[in-house]
């Protein structure tokens, strides 16, 4: 029988299991440290001082795939309820027409709905006369209810038909179309990619001329410009003047997107 204390400790099954677990954890820790050290090999914790900065300007021209048109209906009445009834009826007629042109419900949305009191002011001043002091507070004479609606169209060939049809519905004004991309970031993303490519080419040329090699990117910045601008097709039509309007010609054209980048490379 071996009574050595050291052997007695390691002869205990519980102790052996605990030591085996501890060694396994230590091995995993050392493996993780090795992987981290390998990944960071050659990287200094000190910010790079030998660098070169280049700029690139990119551009992308893309045909629009959506057109956005907005219109407003508004009515004034002695009470809020009466003004709401009139505006709701007019707005429903307009949206029914829009849906009849094949526009999905998800592409029709209300931008704003406002209720505003209308005032009269006593002792009005006329041009050329001395203005007397107002006597009494302004009085509410009625209420105006307005609703603005935006329509997104994916069939650009139908834009003129929609504009012409809305003109006969008694709406007060129409704005648009704003031709753009359904994915609003696609145009800028394409322009930025072009700018990055040009900046990289410029950096490689400069590195050859300087007799150095490009390292990792240590700084990057970007800016965008350009995009879409709405074509203003505005009208003001009274309810009594509502009648079919001619179909306008509305060419969609193309939109140009611009992006600029600044990239700083480490050199060695």
C-alpha positions in Angstrom: 0.0 0.0 0.0 1.4 3.4 -1.0 0.8 6.0 1.7 2.5 8.9 -0.2 0.2 12.0 0.3 0.8 13.2 -3.2 -0.3 9.9 -4.7 -3.2 9.7 -2.4 -4.6 13.1 -3.7 -4.3 12.1 -7.3 -5.7 8.7 -6.6 -9.0 10.3 -5.8 -11.4 10.1 -8.8 -13.1 13.5 -8.0 -9.8 15.3 -7.9 -8.7 13.7 -11.2 -11.9 14.8 -12.9 -11.5 18.4 -11.6 -7.9 18.6 -12.7 -8.8 17.2 -16.2 -11.5 19.9 -16.5 -9.1 22.6 -15.4 -6.5 21.5 -18.0 -9.1 21.4 -20.7 -10.2 25.0 -19.9 -6.5 26.1 -19.9 -6.0 24.4 -23.3 -9.0 26.2 -24.8 -7.8 29.6 -23.4 -4.3 29.1 -24.9 -5.8 28.1 -28.2 -8.0 31.3 -28.2 -4.9 33.4 -27.4 -3.0 31.8 -30.2 -5.7 32.5 -32.8 -6.0 36.1 -31.6 -2.2 36.6 -31.8 -2.1 35.1 -35.3 -5.0 37.3 -36.6 -3.3 40.4 -35.3 0.2 39.4 -36.5 1.8 42.3 -38.1 -0.7 44.8 -36.8 0.5 47.5 -34.5 -1.5 49.0 -31.7 0.0 52.3 -32.6 -1.9 54.4 -35.2 -0.2 54.4 -38.6 2.0 57.4 -39.3 3.1 56.5 -42.8 -0.1 57.0 -44.9 -1.4 58.3 -48.1 -4.9 59.8 -48.7 -6.7 59.7 -52.0 -10.1 61.0 -53.2 -12.5 59.5 -55.6 -15.6 60.9 -57.3 -18.1 58.4 -58.7 -21.3 58.7 -60.7 -24.2 56.5 -61.6 -27.0 57.2 -64.0 -30.1 55.1 -63.6 -33.6 55.1 -65.1 -36.3 55.7 -62.4 -38.7 52.8 -61.6 -41.3 54.7 -59.5 -43.1 58.0 -59.7 -44.6 59.7 -56.7 -47.5 62.1 -57.1 -49.3 64.0 -54.2 -52.5 65.9 -54.2 -54.6 67.8 -51.7 -58.3 68.2 -51.2 -59.7 70.8 -48.8 -63.1 72.2 -48.0 -64.4 74.9 -45.7 -67.7 74.8 -43.8 -69.3 76.4 -40.8 -68.6 73.4 -38.6 -65.7 70.9 -38.5 -68.1 68.0 -39.1 -69.5 69.6 -42.3 -66.0 70.4 -43.6 -64.9 66.8 -42.8 -67.8 65.3 -44.6 -67.1 67.3 -47.8 -63.3 66.6 -47.7 -63.8 62.9 -47.0 -66.2 62.5 -49.9 -63.8 64.3 -52.3 -60.8 62.4 -51.1 -62.6 59.1 -51.4 -63.6 59.9 -55.0 -60.0 60.7 -55.8 -58.6 57.5 -54.2 -61.2 55.4 -55.9 -60.1 56.8 -59.2 -56.5 56.1 -58.4 -57.2 52.5 -57.4 -59.1 52.2 -60.7 -55.8 52.9 -62.5 -54.3 49.7 -61.0 -52.6 51.4 -58.0 -52.3 49.0 -55.0 -53.6 50.1 -51.6 -50.0 49.9 -50.2 -49.0 52.6 -52.7 -51.6 55.1 -51.5 -51.0 56.9 -48.2 -52.2 60.1 -46.4 -49.4 62.5 -45.9 -51.3 64.9 -43.7 -54.8 65.7 -42.4 -55.4 69.1 -40.9 -58.3 71.0 -39.4 -57.8 74.8 -39.3 -60.2 77.5 -38.0 -61.0 80.3 -40.4 -61.1 83.9 -38.9 -62.6 87.2 -39.7 -60.9 90.4 -38.5 -62.9 93.5 -37.7 -62.0 97.0 -39.1 -60.1 95.8 -42.1 -57.6 98.2 -43.5 -57.8 99.1 -47.2 -54.8 100.2 -49.2 -54.2 103.9 -49.0 -56.2 104.5 -45.9 -55.0 105.1 -42.3 -55.5 101.8 -40.5 -57.6 102.3 -37.3 -57.0 100.2 -34.3 -58.7 96.9 -34.4 -61.7 96.7 -32.1 -62.6 93.3 -30.8 -60.9 89.9 -31.2 -60.9 87.9 -34.4 -64.0 85.7 -34.9 -64.1 82.2 -36.1 -66.2 82.0 -39.3 -65.7 78.4 -40.1 -63.3 75.5 -40.4 -61.1 74.2 -43.2 -60.3 70.5 -43.4 -57.4 69.4 -45.7 -56.1 66.0 -46.6 -52.9 65.4 -48.6 -52.5 62.0 -50.3 -49.4 60.5 -52.0 -49.5 58.0 -54.7 -46.6 55.8 -55.7 -46.7 54.5 -59.3 -44.6 51.6 -60.7 -46.0 51.8 -64.2 -44.4 55.0 -65.5 -46.3 54.9 -68.7 -49.6 55.6 -66.8 -48.4 58.7 -65.0 -49.8 61.1 -67.6 -53.2 59.3 -67.5 -53.4 59.6 -63.7 -52.5 63.3 -63.8 -55.1 64.1 -66.4 -57.8 62.1 -64.6 -57.1 63.8 -61.2 -57.6 67.2 -62.9 -61.3 66.4 -63.3 -62.0 65.4 -59.7 -62.2 68.8 -58.1 -58.9 68.5 -56.2 -57.2 71.8 -55.3 -53.6 71.1 -56.3 -51.4 68.3 -57.6 -47.6 68.1 -57.1 -45.2 65.8 -58.9 -44.3 63.5 -60.4 -41.1 62.8 -58.4 -39.3 60.2 -60.5 -37.0 58.0 -58.4 -36.0 54.5 -57.4 -38.0 52.2 -55.3 -34.8 51.3 -53.5 -33.8 54.9 -52.5 -30.2 53.8 -51.7 -29.5 52.0 -54.9 -28.4 55.0 -56.9 -26.0 56.3 -54.3 -24.6 52.8 -53.6 -23.7 52.5 -57.3 -22.1 55.9 -57.3 -20.1 55.2 -54.2 -18.9 51.9 -55.6 -17.6 53.8 -58.6 -15.9 56.3 -56.4 -14.2 53.7 -54.3 -12.9 51.9 -57.4 -11.5 55.2 -58.8 -9.9 56.0 -55.4 -8.2 52.6 -55.3 -6.8 53.0 -58.8 -5.4 56.4 -57.9 -3.8 55.0 -54.7 -2.2 52.1 -56.7 -0.7 54.6 -59.2 0.5 56.8 -56.5 2.1 53.9 -54.6 4.0 52.8 -57.8 5.3 56.4 -58.3 6.4 56.6 -54.7 8.0 53.2 -54.6 5.9 52.0 -51.7 3.3 49.3 -51.1 -0.3 49.9 -49.9 -1.3 48.5 -46.6 -4.6 48.4 -44.8 -7.2 51.2 -44.9 -6.9 53.3 -41.8 -9.6 56.0 -42.5 -12.6 56.4 -44.8 -15.2 59.1 -45.3 -17.9 59.7 -47.9 -20.4 62.3 -49.1 -23.3 62.2 -51.6 -25.0 64.7 -53.9 -27.5 64.7 -56.7 -30.6 62.5 -56.9 -34.1 63.2 -57.9 -36.0 66.4 -58.2 -39.8 66.4 -58.5 -41.4 67.7 -61.7 -44.0 70.2 -60.5 -47.3 69.6 -62.2 -49.5 71.9 -60.2 -53.2 72.8 -60.6 -56.0 74.4 -58.7 -59.4 73.2 -59.7 -62.7 74.3 -58.1 -65.4 71.8 -57.7 -67.7 73.6 -60.1 -64.9 73.6 -62.7 -64.2 69.9 -62.5 -64.0 68.3 -65.9 -61.7 66.0 -67.9 -58.3 67.4 -68.3 -56.0 66.5 -71.3 -53.5 63.8 -70.7 -50.0 65.4 -70.2 -46.8 64.0 -71.7 -44.6 63.2 -68.8 -41.2 61.7 -69.8 -39.4 60.0 -67.0 -35.8 60.5 -68.2 -32.9 59.3 -66.1 -31.5 60.4 -62.7 -27.8 60.9 -62.0 -26.3 60.1 -58.6 -23.0 61.4 -57.3 -20.7 60.3 -54.5 -17.3 61.2 -53.2 -15.0 59.2 -51.0 -11.7 59.9 -49.2 -9.6 56.8 -48.3 -6.4 56.8 -46.3 -4.1 53.8 -46.8 -1.2 52.7 -44.7 2.0 52.5 -46.8 5.2 50.5 -46.2 
